[in-house]
Amino acid sequence: MLSVSDLRVSYGRIEVVHGISFEAEAGEITCLVGPNGAGKSTTLWALSGVLRSSGGRFRFDGQDVTGFSPPNVVKNGLCLVPENRLVFPNLSVIENLRMGAYQRLRYDKSGVNEDTEKMLDYFPRLRKRATQEAGTMSGGEQQMLALARALMANPKMLMLDEPSLGLAPMVVQEIFEIMGELHKAGTSILLVEQNVQLALRYAHRIVALELGTVAFNGEPGAFVDSGFIDEAYLGRTNLSSKAGGQ
């Protein structure tokens, strides 16, 4: 569903993503892992159109979407749930949900209203907070709202950036169970997650980044055997040259 070829991203003159290539298949959970500074979040921001890539191309659902603006990326069915949620703190839960469907509001108000109710049914905690300002809710509730807001755009694929960040373990488990349910319902997922063990539990494919390059690309079992976890997280021998061809 998503094909990334030789993607390069720079901040000013400094290139931080150095020509990475990978694919995320329809109906699967593909997980980008790697240590801090590996380029994971930058990759998602580039795919969403918020950051302009400095090289390479990417196709989504059969269409070349390189250089598309964020609204057009969303319109084509690829939606980002950003790190730290980034809900609109002074807007209510309902208003945040409607913002997720802003491209539909002009021509499909009844559909937006129906989907708002669906989200409140899917996330019962949000129904209890429907008129509450999002900035006053807990981190877990804000993460649920960010997920629901993205779903209001009817995405074909969700990109989730560190959904576990800053949340208590019990809340993290709940968020990942929701993610699993979304996948079972037909939503493809590209996940960035620092918690490798948690990622391995859900992912069909692992793409490991190291210093802006792909160090591993393959199935979770092969990833565990590759030794990348020891190298990247425990500081042992450099395995990029060994794993890069997988």
C-alpha positions in Angstrom: 0.0 0.0 0.0 2.9 2.4 0.8 6.2 2.3 -1.1 9.0 4.5 -0.1 12.0 4.8 -2.4 15.3 6.5 -1.6 13.6 9.0 0.7 15.9 11.9 1.9 14.9 14.6 4.3 17.0 17.6 5.5 16.7 20.3 8.1 18.4 23.2 6.3 21.8 21.9 5.1 21.8 18.9 7.4 20.4 15.7 5.9 18.9 13.5 8.6 17.2 10.8 6.5 19.7 9.3 4.0 17.9 7.6 1.2 15.7 5.0 3.0 13.5 2.6 1.1 10.8 0.3 2.5 7.2 -0.9 1.9 4.2 -1.2 4.2 1.7 -3.7 3.0 -2.1 -3.4 3.0 -3.7 -5.1 6.0 -0.5 -5.2 8.0 1.1 -3.4 10.9 4.6 -2.2 9.8 6.8 -0.8 12.6 9.7 1.6 12.4 12.0 1.2 15.3 15.4 2.5 16.3 17.1 4.7 18.9 16.5 8.4 19.4 17.7 10.4 16.5 17.4 7.6 14.0 14.9 9.5 11.8 11.7 7.7 12.6 9.5 10.7 13.3 11.1 12.7 10.6 10.1 10.0 8.1 6.5 10.1 9.2 6.4 13.9 9.0 7.8 13.7 5.4 5.2 11.1 4.4 2.4 13.3 5.8 3.6 16.2 3.7 4.4 18.4 6.7 8.1 18.2 5.9 9.3 18.4 2.3 11.6 15.6 1.2 14.9 16.6 -0.4 15.0 13.5 -2.5 13.3 10.2 -3.3 9.7 9.3 -4.0 6.8 7.6 -2.3 3.7 6.0 -3.6 0.5 5.3 -1.6 -2.3 3.1 -2.8 -0.9 3.1 -6.3 -0.5 6.8 -6.7 2.7 8.9 -6.5 2.1 11.3 -3.6 5.6 12.8 -3.5 5.3 16.5 -2.8 1.6 16.4 -1.9 0.4 18.9 0.6 -0.8 17.6 4.0 -4.5 18.0 3.1 -4.0 16.1 -0.1 -2.1 13.3 1.7 -5.1 13.0 4.1 -7.5 13.2 1.2 -5.8 10.2 -0.4 -6.2 8.2 2.8 -2.9 8.5 4.7 -3.3 10.1 8.2 -0.7 10.9 10.9 -1.4 10.7 14.6 1.6 12.8 15.8 3.9 12.3 18.8 2.6 14.0 21.9 -0.9 13.8 20.5 -1.1 17.5 19.5 -4.8 17.8 20.2 -6.4 21.3 20.1 -6.2 22.0 23.9 -8.9 24.8 24.0 -11.4 22.9 21.8 -13.8 20.3 23.2 -13.6 16.6 22.4 -16.5 17.0 19.8 -14.8 20.0 18.2 -11.5 18.1 17.9 -13.3 15.2 16.2 -14.9 17.5 13.7 -11.5 19.0 13.0 -10.4 15.6 11.9 -13.1 15.6 9.3 -12.6 19.2 8.2 -12.3 18.2 4.5 -15.8 16.6 4.7 -17.7 19.2 6.6 -18.7 21.2 3.5 -20.3 18.3 1.6 -21.0 15.5 4.2 -22.2 17.1 7.4 -24.6 14.2 8.1 -21.8 11.7 7.6 -19.5 13.6 9.9 -22.2 13.6 12.6 -22.7 9.9 12.2 -19.0 9.2 12.4 -18.7 11.4 15.5 -21.2 9.2 17.2 -19.3 6.1 16.0 -16.1 7.5 17.6 -17.9 8.2 20.9 -19.2 4.7 20.8 -15.8 3.3 20.0 -14.1 5.3 22.7 -16.5 5.4 25.7 -14.2 7.6 27.7 -14.5 10.3 25.1 -18.2 10.3 25.3 -18.0 11.1 29.0 -15.7 14.0 28.1 -17.6 15.1 25.0 -17.9 18.8 26.0 -14.6 19.0 27.9 -11.6 20.9 26.7 -9.1 18.5 25.3 -6.2 20.1 27.2 -7.7 19.3 30.5 -7.9 15.5 29.9 -5.3 12.8 30.9 -2.6 11.8 28.5 -4.3 8.5 27.7 -7.6 10.2 26.9 -5.8 12.7 24.7 -4.1 9.8 22.8 -7.5 8.2 22.3 -8.8 11.5 21.0 -5.9 11.9 18.6 -6.7 8.4 17.3 -10.4 9.1 17.0 -9.7 12.5 15.3 -7.5 10.8 12.6 -10.2 8.1 12.1 -12.7 10.9 11.3 -10.9 11.3 8.0 -11.7 7.7 7.0 -8.0 6.7 6.4 -6.8 3.7 4.6 -3.6 3.8 6.6 -2.8 5.3 10.0 0.7 6.5 10.8 1.1 6.4 14.6 4.1 8.2 16.1 5.1 7.0 19.6 1.6 6.3 20.9 3.0 4.9 24.1 5.1 8.0 24.9 4.6 9.3 28.5 1.7 7.0 29.3 1.3 4.6 32.2 1.8 0.9 31.4 -1.9 0.1 31.8 -2.9 2.9 29.5 -0.3 1.9 27.0 -1.8 -1.6 26.9 -5.2 -0.2 26.4 -4.0 2.0 23.5 -2.3 -0.9 21.8 -5.3 -3.1 22.2 -7.4 -0.4 20.5 -4.7 -0.3 17.7 -5.0 -4.0 17.3 -8.8 -3.7 17.0 -8.4 -1.0 14.4 -6.1 -3.3 12.4 -8.6 -6.2 12.6 -11.3 -3.8 11.3 -9.3 -3.2 8.2 -7.0 -0.2 8.9 -3.4 -0.7 7.8 -0.9 0.8 10.2 2.6 2.3 10.0 3.8 2.5 13.6 6.8 4.3 15.1 7.5 2.9 18.6 10.4 3.2 20.9 9.2 0.2 23.0 10.6 -2.5 20.8 9.2 -5.4 22.8 5.7 -3.9 22.5 6.2 -3.3 18.8 7.3 -7.0 18.3 4.0 -8.1 19.8 1.9 -6.4 17.1 4.1 -5.9 14.0 4.0 -8.0 10.9 7.2 -6.3 9.6 10.0 -4.4 11.3 12.0 -1.6 9.6 14.8 -0.6 11.8 16.5 2.8 11.3 19.9 3.8 12.5 21.3 7.3 11.9 18.9 7.9 9.1 19.5 4.7 7.2 17.7 1.3 7.1 19.6 -1.1 9.2 17.1 -4.0 9.0 13.9 -4.7 7.0 12.2 -8.0 7.6 9.9 -10.1 9.8 9.9 -9.8 13.6 11.5 -13.2 14.2 14.4 -12.4 12.0 14.7 -9.0 13.6 15.2 -10.5 17.1 17.8 -12.9 15.7 19.7 -10.1 13.9 21.1 -8.6 17.1 20.0 -5.1 16.2 18.4 -4.6 19.6 21.7 -5.2 21.4 23.6 -2.9 19.0 21.1 0.0 18.9 19.9 0.0 22.5 22.8 -1.6 24.5 25.7 -0.1 22.6 27.3 -3.4 21.4 29.0 -4.0 18.0 27.7 -2.2 14.9 25.4 -4.6 13.1 24.2 -2.3 10.3 26.4 -3.8 7.6 25.2 -7.3 8.6 21.5 -6.5 8.7 21.2 -3.9 5.9 20.8 -6.4 3.2 17.8 -8.2 4.8 
